[in-house]
Amino acid sequence: MRSTALLMSRELETNVTTVLSAKERKDPNSRLEVLQSDFVATGLLESRLSVPDAASHISVEADLSSRSVTVSMTVDAPRDKKRAPATVTWLLRQLAKTENDNIMIVAKWPSRTQDTCKDLATIREDVSALVADRKNQLPRAFEIRVVSDLGGKFTQRRNFVPELVSCVTRFYEAVGQHVVPWQAPPPKPRKPVQVEEFEKDQIIESCDG
């Protein structure tokens, strides 16, 4: 992750860093112990990168059992849409320049509603494919992920680091640089205010005072 952060910092000309908690920054050895413990228990190694002004942190997960690396980021769904397909279309517009149709999109729904997941190529053909039967609900967030099968390279120290770096940088090129967080539009008046009438009312109030 340190190698990835350094490479991306150089390529993007900004300071890309590994996301650490206050405790981990104060005591790096404790982080190493937790990572080792989790890896032994689950076969997973997880970390996150922070790219300034990116829509979210970039999460990276190495899975020993499947010998794969998953790179992902999660963004809030827009809250100004009335129908779920419209929120999906909002995301598709941001990925219009992305050529990797193997990207997976996960829609995260409110409460305990199960997530839905489809590949980008399928969603481009039919926006409703990701929504399924939840057209009366609105997703709360979208996770965009790419899973790369490293096969034998996963266990080769010489190849693993370059492959992981490549997975992250390709993901950023395809997704990270294009996705922006949803932002609520500024409030609008219910009806236009006539400046002349407003000034007239202000004069009357001033005279009455």
C-alpha positions in Angstrom: 0.0 0.0 0.0 2.9 2.3 0.7 4.3 1.6 -2.8 0.9 2.3 -4.3 0.5 5.5 -2.4 3.9 6.7 -3.5 3.3 5.8 -7.2 -0.1 7.5 -7.3 1.3 10.6 -5.5 3.8 10.9 -8.3 1.4 10.3 -11.1 -1.4 12.5 -9.7 1.0 15.2 -8.4 -0.8 15.1 -5.0 -0.4 13.5 -1.6 -2.0 10.0 -1.7 -1.9 8.4 1.8 -2.8 5.2 3.5 -5.9 5.7 5.8 -4.9 5.2 9.4 -6.7 5.7 12.7 -5.3 8.0 15.4 -4.3 4.9 17.3 -2.6 3.3 14.3 -0.6 6.5 13.6 0.5 6.6 17.2 1.4 2.9 17.4 2.2 1.3 14.0 3.1 -2.0 15.6 -0.5 -2.4 16.9 -1.8 -2.1 13.3 0.6 -4.8 12.2 -0.6 -7.1 15.0 -4.2 -6.5 14.1 -3.5 -7.2 10.4 -1.6 -10.3 11.2 -4.4 -11.6 13.5 -7.1 -10.8 10.9 -5.2 -12.5 8.1 -4.7 -15.7 10.1 -8.4 -15.7 11.1 -10.0 -14.8 7.7 -7.3 -15.0 5.0 -8.0 -11.3 4.2 -5.8 -8.3 4.3 -7.6 -4.9 4.0 -6.4 -1.3 3.7 -7.6 2.0 2.3 -6.1 4.9 0.4 -7.0 8.5 0.6 -6.8 10.5 -2.6 -7.4 14.3 -2.1 -10.7 15.4 -3.5 -11.7 11.9 -4.6 -15.4 10.9 -4.0 -14.4 8.4 -1.3 -11.5 6.4 0.1 -10.3 3.6 -2.2 -10.6 0.2 -0.4 -8.2 -2.6 -1.2 -8.7 -6.2 -0.1 -6.4 -9.2 -0.8 -8.1 -12.6 -0.4 -5.8 -15.5 0.1 -8.6 -18.2 -0.4 -9.5 -16.9 -3.9 -6.1 -15.4 -4.6 -7.7 -12.2 -5.7 -7.5 -8.5 -5.1 -10.7 -6.4 -4.8 -10.5 -2.6 -5.3 -13.6 -0.5 -4.5 -15.0 2.8 -3.5 -18.5 3.7 -2.1 -20.4 6.8 -2.9 -23.8 8.1 -1.5 -26.7 7.8 -3.9 -28.3 11.1 -4.9 -31.2 12.1 -2.7 -33.0 14.4 -5.1 -34.3 11.6 -7.3 -37.8 10.1 -7.1 -37.2 6.8 -8.7 -34.4 4.2 -8.2 -33.5 3.9 -12.0 -32.8 7.7 -12.0 -30.2 7.2 -9.3 -28.5 4.5 -11.3 -28.5 6.7 -14.4 -26.8 9.4 -12.3 -23.9 7.0 -11.6 -23.8 5.7 -15.2 -23.3 9.2 -16.5 -20.1 9.5 -14.4 -18.8 6.2 -15.8 -19.5 7.1 -19.4 -15.8 7.1 -20.3 -15.1 3.9 -18.5 -14.3 1.1 -21.0 -14.0 -1.7 -18.4 -17.4 -3.5 -18.5 -16.3 -6.0 -15.9 -16.7 -3.4 -13.2 -19.3 -4.5 -10.6 -21.9 -2.1 -9.2 -23.5 -2.9 -5.8 -26.6 -1.0 -4.8 -27.0 -0.7 -1.1 -30.6 -0.3 0.1 -32.0 1.1 3.3 -32.7 -1.0 6.4 -32.2 -4.7 6.0 -33.0 -4.9 2.3 -30.4 -7.1 0.6 -27.9 -5.5 -1.7 -28.2 -5.9 -5.4 -25.2 -6.4 -7.7 -24.7 -6.4 -11.5 -21.8 -5.8 -13.9 -21.5 -2.5 -15.6 -22.1 -3.9 -19.1 -25.5 -5.4 -18.0 -26.6 -2.1 -16.3 -25.7 -0.1 -19.4 -28.1 -2.3 -21.4 -30.8 -2.2 -18.8 -30.7 0.3 -15.9 -33.5 -1.6 -14.1 -31.3 -4.7 -13.8 -29.7 -3.3 -10.7 -32.9 -2.1 -9.2 -34.8 -5.4 -9.7 -38.1 -5.4 -7.8 -37.1 -2.4 -5.6 -38.5 0.4 -7.8 -40.4 1.9 -4.9 -37.3 2.2 -2.9 -34.2 4.4 -3.3 -30.7 3.1 -2.8 -28.7 4.8 -0.1 -25.3 4.2 -1.7 -23.4 2.6 -4.5 -20.2 0.5 -4.2 -18.1 0.3 -7.4 -15.7 -2.6 -7.3 -13.3 -4.6 -9.5 -12.1 -8.1 -8.6 -8.8 -9.2 -10.1 -7.8 -12.9 -10.1 -4.0 -13.0 -9.6 -3.7 -16.8 -9.6 -0.2 -18.0 -8.9 1.1 -14.4 -8.8 -0.7 -14.0 -5.5 1.8 -16.1 -3.6 4.9 -14.8 -5.4 6.4 -11.9 -3.5 8.2 -10.5 -6.5 5.0 -10.3 -8.5 2.4 -9.6 -5.9 3.3 -6.0 -5.1 3.5 -4.9 -8.7 0.2 -6.6 -9.5 -1.5 -5.0 -6.5 -0.2 -1.6 -7.5 -1.5 -2.2 -11.0 -4.9 -3.2 -9.8 -5.3 0.0 -7.8 -4.0 2.4 -10.4 -6.2 0.8 -13.2 -9.2 1.2 -10.9 -8.4 4.8 -10.3 -8.0 5.5 -14.0 -11.3 3.7 -14.9 -13.4 4.8 -11.9 -11.8 7.0 -9.2 -11.0 10.0 -11.4 -14.5 10.1 -12.9 -16.8 9.7 -9.9 -17.8 12.7 -7.9 -20.0 12.7 -4.7 -23.6 13.8 -5.0 -24.2 17.3 -3.7 -27.6 18.8 -2.8 -28.5 21.8 -5.1 -28.9 25.2 -3.4 -32.5 26.0 -2.3 -34.8 27.9 -4.7 -37.5 30.3 -3.7 -41.1 29.1 -4.2 -41.8 32.1 -6.4 -39.7 34.8 -7.9 -39.3 37.9 -5.7 -40.0 41.2 -7.5 -37.3 43.6 -6.4 -39.5 46.7 -6.9 -42.2 45.2 -4.7 -39.7 44.1 -2.1 -38.1 47.6 -1.9 -41.6 49.2 -1.7 -42.6 47.0 1.2 -39.3 47.9 2.9 -40.0 51.6 2.5 -43.5 51.3 3.9 -42.2 49.3 6.9 -39.6 51.9 7.5 -42.1 54.8 7.4 -44.5 53.0 9.8 -41.6 52.5 12.2 
